[in-house]
Amino acid sequence: FQRFYIHNYKPVITLGLEGGAYKMQTGDYHHYGKVHLAVRQRVPLGLAGELSYLAEGGCIFGAVPYPMLEIMHGNQTWAFDHYRFTLMDNLEFAADRYVTLYALWNMQGLLFNRIPWVNRLNLREIVSCKMAYGTLSQQHSSILALPSTMKAPSIPYLEVGVGIANILRVCTVQSVWR
């Protein structure tokens, strides 16, 4: 299924509840629960452009194997995805209590529109910020050992980027720092 939202500036709030049981090779059943909350919105800033953000948070109750943890989404391609961490490796961070934030400020030409001749190119400035923070309890390692490279983002993981959008009305170029 795919959701299609009506174009507006109101927040979209999503609450997900999940519960169940799984059986490992030992034959024991383990029960778990998950709660996930997400808020997504586009905020008009008048002459300063538009701010788009997605804030997510959640918690996992009970011991689960590491594939069932919240694994922060890294990106190993050259393509830019607003809801993936550009410089994070896949399976680098996982958490059972977590908060993530994705924000993109499209300035709508706030600076470039003031420069003669450049304003005819209709370029747009963008600034992005992505943040992840979480904790990971040791109870999950007793079910299935975590990979040696996986850990919790116990100090906030942050990516900040600046770029130029609307190049030839098709392209965006952005530089991102970890």
C-alpha positions as CSV (number, residue, x, y, z in Angstrom):
1,F,0.0,0.0,0.0
2,Q,1.1,3.5,-0.6
3,R,-0.3,6.6,1.1
4,F,-1.1,9.7,-0.9
5,Y,-1.6,12.9,1.1
6,I,-3.6,16.0,0.2
7,H,-1.3,18.9,-0.3
8,N,-1.6,21.1,2.8
9,Y,0.4,22.5,5.6
10,K,-1.1,20.6,8.4
11,P,1.0,18.0,10.3
12,V,0.5,14.3,9.5
13,I,0.7,12.2,12.7
14,T,1.2,8.5,12.5
15,L,1.1,6.1,15.5
16,G,2.1,2.5,15.0
17,L,1.6,-0.2,17.6
18,E,2.9,-3.7,17.1
19,G,3.0,-6.7,19.4
20,G,3.7,-10.4,19.0
21,A,5.7,-13.4,19.8
22,Y,8.6,-15.2,18.1
23,K,10.2,-18.5,18.6
24,M,14.0,-19.1,18.4
25,Q,15.8,-22.4,17.9
26,T,15.8,-23.0,21.6
27,G,12.0,-23.5,21.4
28,D,11.2,-20.7,23.8
29,Y,8.6,-18.1,22.8
30,H,9.6,-14.5,23.4
31,H,7.0,-11.7,23.5
32,Y,7.7,-8.1,22.4
33,G,5.9,-4.8,21.7
34,K,6.7,-1.8,19.6
35,V,5.4,1.8,19.7
36,H,6.3,4.2,16.9
37,L,5.2,7.8,16.5
38,A,6.0,10.0,13.5
39,V,5.1,13.7,12.8
40,R,5.6,15.1,9.3
41,Q,4.8,18.6,8.1
42,R,5.7,21.3,5.6
43,V,5.8,24.7,7.2
44,P,5.6,27.9,5.1
45,L,8.1,30.5,6.2
46,G,6.8,33.4,4.0
47,L,9.7,35.1,2.2
48,A,12.2,32.7,3.9
49,G,10.9,29.7,1.9
50,E,9.6,26.4,3.4
51,L,10.6,24.0,6.1
52,S,9.8,20.3,5.7
53,Y,10.5,18.0,8.6
54,L,9.8,14.5,9.8
55,A,10.3,13.7,13.5
56,E,10.1,10.0,14.6
57,G,10.4,8.3,18.0
58,G,9.7,4.9,19.4
59,C,10.3,2.2,21.9
60,I,10.7,-1.6,21.8
61,F,9.6,-3.6,24.8
62,G,11.0,-7.1,25.5
63,A,14.1,-8.7,24.1
64,V,14.2,-9.1,20.3
65,P,16.9,-10.2,17.8
66,Y,18.8,-7.4,16.2
67,P,16.9,-7.5,12.9
68,M,13.8,-6.5,14.8
69,L,15.4,-3.4,16.4
70,E,15.0,0.0,14.9
71,I,18.0,0.2,12.5
72,M,18.8,3.7,11.3
73,H,18.7,3.9,7.6
74,G,22.1,4.5,6.0
75,N,22.5,5.3,2.3
76,Q,25.2,3.6,0.2
77,T,24.3,5.1,-3.2
78,W,25.1,8.3,-4.9
79,A,21.4,9.3,-4.9
80,F,20.1,11.6,-2.2
81,D,17.1,10.4,-0.1
82,H,15.6,12.9,2.3
83,Y,14.8,10.2,4.8
84,R,18.1,8.3,4.9
85,F,21.3,9.3,6.5
86,T,23.7,10.1,3.7
87,L,27.0,9.4,5.4
88,M,25.9,6.5,7.6
89,D,26.8,2.9,6.8
90,N,24.0,0.3,6.7
91,L,23.7,-1.5,10.0
92,E,25.9,1.0,11.7
93,F,23.3,2.1,14.4
94,A,20.4,0.3,16.0
95,A,18.3,1.2,19.0
96,D,15.4,0.0,21.1
97,R,14.5,3.6,22.3
98,Y,15.1,6.2,19.6
99,V,14.4,9.6,18.2
100,T,15.2,10.7,14.6
101,L,14.7,14.1,12.9
102,Y,14.9,14.9,9.2
103,A,14.6,18.6,8.3
104,L,15.0,20.4,4.9
105,W,14.8,24.2,4.6
106,N,14.2,25.3,1.0
107,M,14.9,29.0,0.9
108,Q,13.1,29.5,-2.4
109,G,15.8,31.8,-3.8
110,L,16.2,34.0,-0.7
111,L,19.8,34.8,-1.5
112,F,20.1,33.9,-5.3
113,N,17.1,36.1,-6.2
114,R,19.0,39.2,-5.0
115,I,22.0,38.6,-7.3
116,P,21.7,40.2,-10.8
117,W,21.8,37.7,-13.7
118,V,21.9,34.8,-11.3
119,N,18.2,35.5,-10.4
120,R,17.3,34.5,-14.0
121,L,18.5,31.0,-13.4
122,N,15.8,30.5,-10.7
123,L,18.2,28.6,-8.4
124,R,17.1,27.7,-4.9
125,E,19.2,27.4,-1.7
126,I,18.6,24.4,0.6
127,V,19.9,23.5,4.0
128,S,19.3,20.0,5.5
129,C,19.8,18.6,9.0
130,K,19.4,14.9,10.0
131,M,19.7,13.7,13.6
132,A,19.5,10.3,15.3
133,Y,19.7,9.4,19.0
134,G,18.9,6.3,20.9
135,T,19.8,3.7,23.4
136,L,20.3,-0.1,23.2
137,S,19.9,-2.4,26.1
138,Q,22.1,-5.5,26.5
139,Q,19.1,-7.9,26.7
140,H,18.9,-8.1,22.9
141,S,22.4,-9.7,22.7
142,S,21.2,-12.7,24.7
143,I,18.7,-13.6,22.0
144,L,21.0,-13.0,19.0
145,A,24.4,-11.5,19.1
146,L,24.7,-8.1,17.5
147,P,27.2,-7.6,14.6
148,S,30.5,-6.1,15.9
149,T,30.0,-3.0,13.9
150,M,26.5,-2.2,15.2
151,K,26.0,0.1,18.2
152,A,23.5,2.6,19.5
153,P,23.8,6.3,18.6
154,S,24.3,7.1,22.3
155,I,25.6,10.6,21.5
156,P,23.5,12.4,18.8
157,Y,24.5,11.4,15.3
158,L,24.2,14.6,13.1
159,E,24.4,15.3,9.4
160,V,24.2,18.9,8.1
161,G,24.1,19.8,4.4
162,V,23.9,22.8,2.2
163,G,23.1,22.9,-1.5
164,I,21.7,24.4,-4.6
165,A,18.4,23.1,-6.0
166,N,16.5,23.7,-9.3
167,I,19.6,23.5,-11.5
168,L,18.3,23.4,-15.1
169,R,14.9,22.7,-13.3
170,V,15.9,19.1,-12.8
171,C,19.1,18.8,-10.6
172,T,20.1,19.4,-7.0
173,V,23.7,19.5,-5.7
174,Q,24.2,19.2,-2.0
175,S,27.3,18.9,0.3
176,V,26.8,17.0,3.5
177,W,29.0,16.8,6.6
178,R,28.8,14.3,9.4
